[in-house]
Amino acid sequence: MDLRKIVSILKRFIFFIIIIPIVTAGLGYYFSINQTPLYQASTRFVVFRAAKTNEDYYSYLDNQQLISTYMQLLTTNKLLTQVSEEVGFEVNTNIDSEYRGTVAEQIDDTQFVRLTVTHENPQKAAIIANTLVSVLIEQNEELQSVRYETTEKNYQSRAEDALTQMEALQSQINEKSEQTVQEQLVQVETQIDELQRQVTDLEINIANISPFLSEEEQSSLRITYQAELNQIQPILELYQDIYTQLTVMGEPLQNENISSTRIEQLQRTYDLYEQIYFNSISSLETLNMSRVQSTPNVVQVEPASVPNEPFSPRPIQTAALAGVVGLLGTAGIAFLVEYLDDTIKTPEDVKEILGLPVIGFVSSMNLKGNNGEKEGSYVANHPRSPITEAFRALRTALEFYSVDQPLRTLLVTSAGPEEGKTTVVTNLAIIHARSNKKVLLLDADMRRPNVHIQLDLSNRIGLSDIIRGRIEPSEALHHQPQGIQNLDVITSGSLPPNPAELIASERMSKIIKQLLDNYDLIFIDTPPAIVTDAQILSNKMDGVLFVIKPGKTRAITALTPLEEFQRVGAKMIGVIMNQIPRNREYYYGGYGYYSPDIKKGNGYYRSDEVVKTFEVADDQIDETGKDIKQSLG
């Protein structure tokens, strides 16, 4: 599609292309100014990976999942409920109609997250955004501490028990207590049983790790349980050593060294408990360090500020966007209509699709206000109108065409009905008759004849009666209808049941040859080319004129009969574009100085008086030409 065709389409739809965007822009502006103003407050925070995380592709994926998890946490009801408690008003789309929601999005491919809160109140929007991040940080610490809570309690309890035992032993040493070995054995056995139970539980936990967890989670649990087991095993071994010593020692001897032996025994036991205590404290510190290193950190890097202007609505931008959408939509519909429209509209379409030249342009005939006026006699009643000039231009084109090969019989047909072929052939016959040529207009349309209606003639007898031998051609002639000199008309006559057979008969060919002896030109009106009458008669004619109506005649409708004309060897002269809207650029084939309405006064025509003067002068010229012809014999 070239630029000229695009411009042509835009010009034809210019009204809609202008009006619809204006209407859509107005509607967009109206709806925009009636919306409730909304404010957006944004804050940014960063999610740092745990210190123990390895720098590899899988850790990168885990980090992206971690960021997505935090983004989802920001919209949970639990977190929003806690925020509502802290800010003092409801933060829930189901309860607070002013709160319009929260959106969290990762910034590009970084660890930064932008949190945006939409609210009808700008101050509340900023408060909610900042509180959401602070609550998220608190919940993050709580969530991470739950993972180590049980292990931390075990270490803490063991350290406290060891410290209690150390205090008791120290008291016994100081007072030289006479506690029996059996009592100590009972205490040690109790500790061994507790430690043994913990070891068994950890081993069971390691063996029963769920296979449905991810490999990362399975590995993390296995490492945690194994670390606890490694911490408990040395302590259990120490208690077992204590139990062995107490068992080997047996009851104390009744001699002078009994006090010293007892004190040494208590001291050794104290040392063992002290070792248990320090091991528990060391394990607790290791656990805390591990928790710190494996806990992701959330840090707010840019607090939300109170917005000064609402982000919505924006009437100007909305109106502009609506206008652009309307413009694009209208243009798209226009080009879609043009694409789906397969009618012939321009001379370029005629040349491209039909392969024929355009030899005439005839505008629509406005007959309002002219009482009793017929389209067929338009050029006789308006000799100086632009339409008459168009027919004169068509006459000139035919005269130039017939310089080398005279055209005496011309057939005029159309692609389909209601395309104005009868109007064209009638006015073309009149315009040739006014050039002092003897012209016969023959109506060969025996299906829906219209020539007699155009010229207000009787159709009681005509061509069909001549072909059937009922009358002679001279008996069917209408001389000078409506006073038009040099013009005779033979109407179609009574409608036969077999018009195609009559047209194809030898009698029809003889009638045409007989009539040529008395006339310079014979114009023949036929039915539209969708029936075979025109094709049958076309190969007997000197030329065929094809009438189309721009914007109505479809390409396939015109191409099909043209192929038939070519098959029968008809001589196609060209195409006449009829009933052209007067705003088309190609109207009158380039005679742009002719005004569509001569009464508007432009170019050669200025007023009604001038028009009337030219019409009288044209009649005088015709009379003078007739007198000169008669005087020359």
C-alpha positions in Angstrom: 0.0 0.0 0.0 1.6 3.2 -1.2 1.6 6.6 0.5 -1.1 8.1 -1.7 -3.5 5.2 -1.0 -2.9 5.6 2.7 -3.6 9.4 2.5 -6.7 8.6 0.5 -8.0 6.2 3.1 -7.3 8.8 5.9 -9.1 11.5 3.9 -12.2 9.3 3.4 -12.4 8.5 7.2 -11.1 12.0 8.3 -14.4 12.8 10.1 -14.2 9.7 12.3 -10.4 10.0 12.7 -11.0 13.5 14.2 -14.2 13.0 16.1 -13.7 9.6 17.7 -10.3 10.6 19.4 -11.9 13.8 20.6 -14.8 11.9 22.1 -12.6 9.2 23.7 -10.3 11.9 25.1 -13.2 13.7 26.6 -14.6 10.6 28.1 -11.2 9.7 29.5 -10.9 13.2 31.0 -14.4 13.0 32.5 -14.0 9.7 34.1 -10.5 10.6 35.4 -11.5 13.8 37.2 -14.4 11.9 38.9 -12.1 9.3 40.4 -10.8 9.4 44.0 -7.2 10.6 44.2 -4.8 7.8 45.2 -1.3 8.3 46.6 1.7 5.9 46.5 4.5 5.8 49.0 7.6 3.6 48.2 10.4 2.3 50.3 13.3 0.1 49.5 15.0 -2.7 51.5 17.7 -5.2 50.8 17.8 -8.9 51.6 21.3 -10.1 52.4 22.1 -13.7 52.0 23.3 -15.8 55.0 27.1 -15.6 55.6 27.5 -19.4 55.2 25.9 -19.4 51.7 28.3 -20.5 49.0 28.7 -18.4 45.9 27.4 -20.7 43.2 24.5 -20.9 40.8 22.3 -22.9 43.2 22.8 -20.4 46.0 21.9 -17.7 43.6 18.6 -19.5 42.9 18.0 -20.0 46.6 18.6 -16.2 47.1 16.0 -15.4 44.4 13.5 -17.7 46.1 14.3 -16.1 49.4 13.6 -12.7 48.0 10.3 -14.0 46.5 9.4 -15.4 49.9 9.9 -12.1 51.6 7.8 -10.4 49.0 5.0 -12.8 49.7 5.3 -12.3 53.4 4.6 -8.6 53.0 1.0 -9.4 51.8 0.1 -12.0 54.4 -2.9 -11.3 56.7 -0.7 -12.1 59.8 1.8 -9.4 58.9 -1.0 -6.9 57.9 -2.8 -7.5 61.2 0.4 -6.8 63.2 0.9 -3.6 61.2 -2.7 -2.6 61.9 -2.0 -3.0 65.6 1.2 -0.9 65.5 -0.2 2.0 63.3 -3.5 2.2 65.1 -5.8 1.8 62.0 -6.9 -1.1 59.8 -4.6 -2.1 57.0 -6.8 -4.5 55.1 -8.4 -4.1 51.7 -11.5 -6.0 53.0 -12.0 -3.6 55.9 -10.4 -0.3 55.0 -11.8 1.1 51.8 -9.1 3.8 51.7 -6.3 1.2 51.6 -5.9 0.0 48.0 -3.1 -2.6 48.4 0.6 -3.3 48.6 3.0 -4.2 45.8 6.5 -5.6 46.3 8.8 -6.0 43.3 12.4 -7.0 42.9 14.6 -4.2 41.4 16.1 -5.7 38.2 18.4 -8.6 39.2 19.6 -7.2 42.5 18.8 -8.1 46.1 16.8 -4.8 46.5 13.1 -4.9 46.8 10.8 -1.9 46.3 7.7 -1.9 48.4 4.8 0.4 47.2 1.7 1.2 49.2 -1.4 2.7 47.6 -3.7 4.7 49.9 -6.2 7.6 49.6 -4.3 9.3 52.5 -0.7 10.3 51.7 0.4 10.2 55.3 -1.1 6.8 55.9 0.6 5.5 52.8 4.0 6.4 54.1 3.3 5.1 57.6 2.1 1.8 56.3 5.1 1.3 54.0 7.7 2.0 56.8 5.8 -0.1 59.3 5.5 -3.1 56.9 9.3 -3.2 56.6 9.9 -2.9 60.3 7.4 -5.7 61.1 9.0 -7.8 58.4 12.4 -7.4 60.0 11.0 -8.5 63.4 9.2 -11.5 62.0 12.3 -12.5 60.1 14.3 -12.7 63.4 11.5 -14.7 65.0 11.2 -17.1 62.1 14.9 -17.8 62.1 15.2 -18.2 65.9 12.6 -21.0 65.9 15.0 -23.3 64.0 17.5 -23.3 66.9 15.2 -22.9 69.9 15.0 -26.5 71.0 18.8 -27.1 70.7 19.5 -23.9 72.5 17.2 -24.9 75.4 19.0 -28.3 75.7 22.4 -26.8 75.9 21.2 -24.2 78.4 19.6 -26.8 80.6 22.7 -29.0 80.5 24.9 -26.1 81.5 22.6 -25.2 84.3 22.5 -28.8 85.6 26.3 -29.1 85.5 26.6 -25.8 87.4 24.2 -27.0 90.0 26.2 -30.2 90.4 29.4 -28.2 90.6 28.0 -26.1 93.4 26.8 -29.1 95.3 30.2 -30.8 95.0 32.1 -27.7 96.0 29.9 -27.5 99.1 30.6 -31.2 99.9 34.3 -30.7 99.4 34.3 -27.7 101.7 32.3 -29.4 104.4 34.0 -32.7 103.8 30.7 -34.3 103.2 30.3 -38.0 103.7 28.1 -38.6 100.7 28.2 -42.3 99.6 29.4 -43.6 96.4 26.0 -45.1 95.7 24.3 -41.7 95.8 26.8 -40.4 93.3 26.2 -43.4 91.1 22.5 -42.8 91.1 23.0 -39.2 90.1 25.5 -40.2 87.4 23.2 -42.9 86.1 20.4 -40.4 85.8 22.6 -38.1 83.7 23.8 -41.0 81.6 20.2 -42.2 81.0 19.2 -38.6 80.0 22.2 -38.2 77.7 21.7 -41.7 76.2 18.0 -40.8 75.5 19.1 -37.6 73.7 21.6 -39.5 71.6 19.0 -42.1 70.6 16.5 -39.3 69.7 19.1 -37.5 67.5 20.0 -40.8 65.8 16.3 -41.5 65.1 15.8 -37.9 63.8 18.8 -38.3 61.4 17.4 -41.6 60.2 13.9 -40.3 59.7 14.6 -37.1 57.8 11.7 -36.7 55.3 12.6 -37.5 51.7 10.0 -35.0 50.5 12.1 -32.1 51.6 14.6 -30.5 49.2 18.2 -31.7 49.2 19.2 -28.4 50.7 16.7 -28.7 53.6 17.7 -32.4 54.2 21.4 -31.5 54.3 20.7 -28.6 56.7 18.7 -30.8 59.1 21.3 -33.6 59.0 24.1 -31.2 59.8 22.1 -29.7 62.7 21.3 -33.0 64.2 24.9 -34.3 63.7 26.3 -31.2 65.4 24.1 -31.7 68.4 25.1 -35.4 68.5 28.8 -34.5 68.3 28.3 -32.1 71.3 26.5 -34.7 73.4 28.8 -37.7 72.8 31.9 -36.2 74.7 29.7 -35.3 77.7 28.2 -38.8 77.7 31.7 -40.3 77.7 32.6 -38.1 80.7 29.6 -39.2 82.7 30.5 -42.8 81.8 34.1 -42.2 83.1 32.6 -40.8 86.3 30.4 -43.9 86.6 33.4 -46.2 86.0 35.5 -44.4 88.7 32.7 -44.6 91.2 32.1 -48.2 90.4 35.7 -49.2 90.6 36.3 -47.2 93.8 33.4 -49.0 95.6 32.8 -48.1 99.2 35.4 -46.0 100.9 38.0 -47.7 103.2 37.7 -47.3 107.0 41.3 -45.9 107.7 43.1 -42.8 108.4 43.2 -41.6 104.7 39.4 -41.9 104.2 38.9 -38.1 104.3 41.7 -37.4 101.8 40.4 -40.1 99.4 36.9 -38.7 99.6 38.0 -35.2 98.9 40.0 -36.4 95.9 37.1 -38.3 94.6 34.8 -35.3 95.0 37.4 -33.1 93.3 37.7 -35.4 90.3 33.9 -35.5 90.0 33.8 -31.7 90.3 36.4 -31.4 87.5 34.2 -33.6 85.3 31.1 -31.5 85.9 33.2 -28.4 85.2 34.2 -29.8 81.9 30.6 -30.6 81.1 29.6 -27.1 82.0 32.3 -25.5 79.8 31.5 -27.8 76.9 27.8 -26.9 77.1 28.6 -23.2 77.2 31.0 -23.6 74.2 28.3 -25.6 72.3 25.8 -22.8 73.0 28.1 -20.1 71.7 28.8 -22.2 68.6 25.1 -22.6 68.1 24.5 -18.8 68.4 27.3 -18.2 65.9 25.8 -20.7 63.5 22.4 -19.0 63.8 23.9 -15.6 63.1 25.8 -16.9 60.0 22.9 -18.8 58.5 20.2 -16.1 59.1 19.4 -13.8 56.1 19.3 -10.2 57.0 16.7 -7.6 56.0 17.7 -3.9 56.0 15.7 -0.9 55.1 17.9 1.4 53.0 15.4 4.0 51.9 12.4 4.9 54.1 9.1 6.0 52.5 8.3 9.7 52.4 4.9 11.3 52.2 3.9 11.8 48.6 3.1 15.4 47.5 0.9 14.6 44.5 -1.5 11.7 43.7 -0.3 9.2 41.1 -3.9 8.7 40.1 -6.0 10.0 38.5 -4.1 12.1 36.0 -6.7 13.7 33.7 -4.4 15.1 31.1 -2.4 11.9 30.6 -5.6 9.8 30.7 -7.3 12.0 28.2 -4.2 11.9 25.9 -4.0 8.2 26.2 -7.7 7.7 25.5 -7.3 10.0 22.5 -4.4 8.1 21.2 -6.2 4.8 21.7 -9.3 6.2 20.0 -7.1 7.5 17.1 -5.3 4.1 16.7 -8.5 2.2 17.0 -10.2 4.4 14.4 -7.3 4.2 12.1 -7.1 0.5 12.6 -10.8 0.0 11.8 -10.5 2.3 8.8 -7.6 0.2 7.4 -9.4 -3.0 8.3 -12.5 -1.8 6.5 -10.3 -0.8 3.5 -8.6 -4.2 3.6 -11.9 -6.1 3.7 -13.4 -3.9 1.1 -12.8 -5.4 -2.3 -14.7 -2.8 -4.3 -13.1 -0.7 -7.0 -12.7 2.9 -5.9 -10.0 4.7 -7.8 -8.6 4.8 -11.3 -5.5 3.1 -10.0 -7.7 0.2 -8.8 -9.2 0.0 -12.3 -5.8 -0.2 -14.0 -4.4 -2.6 -11.5 -7.4 -5.0 -11.1 -9.1 -4.8 -14.5 -6.2 -3.9 -16.7 -8.3 -1.3 -18.6 -7.8 2.4 -19.0 -10.3 4.8 -17.4 -11.7 7.0 -20.2 -14.5 8.9 -18.3 -15.5 10.2 -14.9 -19.1 11.0 -14.2 -20.2 12.6 -11.0 -23.4 11.8 -9.1 -26.4 13.7 -10.6 -28.3 15.7 -8.1 -31.8 16.2 -9.6 -33.5 17.7 -6.5 -35.6 20.7 -7.2 -35.9 20.0 -11.0 -39.6 19.0 -11.6 -40.0 16.1 -14.0 -36.3 16.0 -14.9 -34.9 12.7 -16.1 -31.3 11.5 -15.6 -31.1 10.5 -19.2 -31.6 14.1 -20.4 -29.4 15.7 -17.9 -26.8 17.0 -20.3 -29.6 18.5 -22.5 -31.0 20.4 -19.5 -27.6 21.4 -18.1 -25.3 22.1 -21.0 -22.7 23.9 -18.9 -22.7 21.8 -15.8 -19.6 20.0 -14.8 -21.3 16.7 -15.5 -22.0 17.8 -19.1 -18.3 18.7 -19.3 -17.4 15.2 -18.1 -19.5 13.7 -20.9 -17.9 16.1 -23.5 -14.5 14.9 -22.2 -15.7 11.3 -22.7 -16.9 12.2 -26.2 -13.5 13.7 -27.0 -11.7 10.5 -25.7 -13.8 8.3 -28.0 -13.1 10.6 -31.0 -9.4 10.3 -30.4 -9.7 6.6 -30.0 -11.6 6.3 -33.3 -9.0 8.2 -35.4 -7.5 5.1 -36.9 -10.5 2.8 -36.5 -13.9 4.5 -36.5 -16.3 3.6 -33.8 -19.8 3.4 -35.2 -21.4 0.8 -32.9 -20.7 1.1 -29.2 -22.1 -1.2 -26.5 -22.4 0.1 -23.0 -22.8 -2.4 -20.1 -21.9 -2.6 -16.4 -20.7 -5.2 -14.0 -23.9 -5.3 -12.0 -27.3 -3.6 -11.7 -27.9 0.0 -10.4 -24.5 1.2 -11.6 -26.0 3.8 -14.0 -25.1 2.3 -17.4 -28.4 3.5 -18.9 -27.9 7.0 -17.6 -24.4 7.0 -19.1 -25.3 5.7 -22.5 -28.3 8.0 -22.8 -26.4 11.2 -21.9 -23.5 10.0 -24.1 -25.8 9.6 -27.0 -27.3 13.1 -26.4 -23.8 14.7 -26.1 -22.8 13.1 -29.5 -26.1 14.2 -31.1 -25.4 17.8 -30.1 -22.1 17.6 -32.0 -24.1 17.4 -35.2 -23.8 13.6 -35.6 -26.8 11.4 -36.5 -27.1 9.2 -33.4 -29.3 6.2 -32.6 -29.9 5.0 -29.1 -30.9 1.4 -29.1 -32.2 -0.3 -25.9 -31.2 -3.9 -26.1 -32.0 -4.5 -22.4 -35.0 -6.8 -22.7 -34.9 -7.8 -19.1 -35.2 -4.5 -17.2 -35.3 -1.8 -19.8 -34.9 1.8 -18.7 -34.1 4.0 -21.7 -37.8 4.8 -22.3 -38.1 5.8 -18.6 -35.0 8.0 -18.9 -36.4 9.9 -21.9 -40.1 9.6 -21.0 -41.0 7.5 -24.1 -43.5 4.8 -24.8 -42.3 1.2 -24.8 -45.3 -0.4 -26.4 -43.2 -1.5 -29.4 -39.5 -1.7 -29.9 -36.4 -3.9 -30.6 -38.0 -7.2 -29.6 -40.8 -6.6 -32.0 -38.4 -5.7 -34.8 -36.3 -8.9 -34.2 -39.5 -11.0 -34.3 -40.5 -9.4 -37.6 -43.7 -7.8 -36.4 -42.6 -4.3 -37.4 -39.9 -2.6 -39.4 -37.2 -0.5 -37.7 -38.6 2.7 -39.0 -41.9 2.0 -37.3 -40.2 1.8 -33.8 -38.2 5.0 -34.1 -38.7 7.8 -31.7 -37.5 11.0 -33.5 -35.9 13.8 -31.4 -37.1 12.8 -28.0 -37.6 15.9 -25.7 -36.6 18.0 -28.7 -33.0 16.7 -28.9 -32.0 17.1 -32.5 -30.0 14.4 -34.4 -31.1 11.8 -31.9 -33.4 8.8 -32.6 -34.3 6.1 -30.0 -35.5 2.5 -30.4 -36.8 1.2 -27.0 -36.7 -2.5 -26.0 -40.3 -3.2 -26.8 -42.3 -5.9 -25.2 -40.3 -8.2 -22.9 -39.7 -11.6 -24.5 -39.2 -14.9 -22.6 -35.9 -15.6 -24.4 -34.0 -12.3 -24.7 -30.6 -14.0 -25.1 -31.8 -16.0 -28.1 -33.1 -12.8 -29.7 -29.9 -11.0 -29.2 -27.8 -13.9 -30.6 -30.0 -14.2 -33.7 -28.9 -13.4 -37.2 -31.9 -11.1 -37.5 -30.3 -8.9 -34.8 -27.0 -8.6 -36.8 -28.9 -7.6 -40.0 -30.9 -5.0 -38.1 -27.7 -3.3 -36.8 -26.2 -3.3 -40.3 -29.4 -1.9 -41.7 -29.5 0.9 -39.1 -25.9 1.8 -39.8 -26.9 3.0 -43.3 -28.8 5.9 -41.7 -26.8 6.8 -38.6 -23.2 7.9 -37.8 -23.2 6.3 -34.3 -25.3 3.6 -32.7 -25.2 3.4 -28.9 -26.6 0.1 -27.5 -27.7 -0.3 -23.9 -27.6 -3.9 -22.7 -28.3 -5.7 -19.4 -25.5 -5.9 -16.9 -22.7 -8.3 -17.7 -23.8 -10.7 -15.1 -26.1 -12.1 -17.8 -24.9 -13.3 -21.2 -26.7 -10.7 -23.4 -23.8 -8.3 -23.4 -21.2 -10.9 -24.2 -23.3 -12.3 -27.0 -23.7 -8.9 -28.6 -20.2 -7.6 -27.8 -18.3 -9.3 -30.6 -20.7 -7.6 -33.2 -19.7 -4.1 -31.9 -16.9 -1.8 -32.8 -16.2 -1.3 -29.1 -17.5 -1.9 -25.5 -17.7 0.6 -22.7 -17.7 -0.8 -19.2 -19.5 1.2 -16.5 -18.6 0.8 -12.8 -19.7 2.6 -9.7 -16.7 3.3 -7.4 -17.2 1.9 -3.9 -20.0 -0.4 -5.1 -18.6 -2.5 -7.9 -16.6 -5.4 -6.5 -13.4 -6.6 -8.1 -14.6 -10.2 -8.6 -17.9 -8.9 -10.0 -16.1 -6.9 -12.6 -13.4 -9.4 -13.5 -15.7 -12.3 -14.2 -17.5 -10.7 -17.1 -14.3 -9.1 -18.5 -12.9 -12.6 -18.8 -16.0 -13.6 -20.8 -15.6 -10.5 -23.1 -12.0 -11.4 -23.8 -13.0 -15.0 -24.5 -15.5 -14.0 -27.2 -13.1 -11.5 -28.7 -14.9 -8.3 -27.7 -13.0 -5.0 -28.2 -12.9 -3.4 -24.7 -12.3 0.4 -25.1 -12.2 1.3 -21.5 -14.0 2.0 -18.2 -16.3 4.8 -17.3 -16.4 5.5 -13.5 -20.0 6.6 -12.8 -21.7 8.3 -9.8 -18.4 9.5 -8.4 -18.8 11.5 -5.2 -17.8 15.1 -6.0 -15.1 15.3 -3.3 -12.9 12.8 -5.1 -9.6 14.2 -6.3 -9.7 12.4 -9.7 -13.2 13.8 -10.6 -13.3 15.1 -14.2 -10.0 13.4 -14.9 -7.9 16.3 -13.8 -10.2 19.2 -14.8 -9.8 20.6 -11.4 -10.9 24.1 -12.4 -14.5 22.9 -12.7 -16.4 23.7 -9.5 -18.6 20.9 -8.2 -21.3 23.5 -7.8 -21.1 26.2 -10.5 -23.4 28.5 -8.5 -20.7 28.9 -5.9 -18.7 31.0 -8.4 -15.2 29.8 -8.9 -13.0 29.7 -12.0 -15.0 30.2 -15.2 -18.4 30.4 -13.6 -19.4 33.2 -11.3 -23.2 33.5 -11.1 -26.5 32.1 -12.2 -26.8 34.9 -14.9 -23.5 33.8 -16.4 -24.6 30.2 -16.5 -27.9 31.1 -18.2 -26.0 33.2 -20.7 -23.8 30.2 -21.6 -26.8 27.9 -21.9 -28.5 30.3 -24.3 -25.2 30.7 -26.3 -24.8 26.9 -26.5 -28.3 26.5 -28.0 -27.6 29.3 -30.5 -24.4 27.6 -31.5 -26.3 24.3 -32.1 -28.9 26.1 -34.2 -26.2 27.9 -36.2 -24.4 24.6 -36.8 -27.6 23.1 -38.1 -28.3 26.0 -40.5 -24.7 25.8 -41.9 -25.1 22.1 -42.4 -28.4 22.5 -44.3 -26.9 25.3 -46.4 -24.0 23.1 -47.5 -26.5 20.5 -48.6 
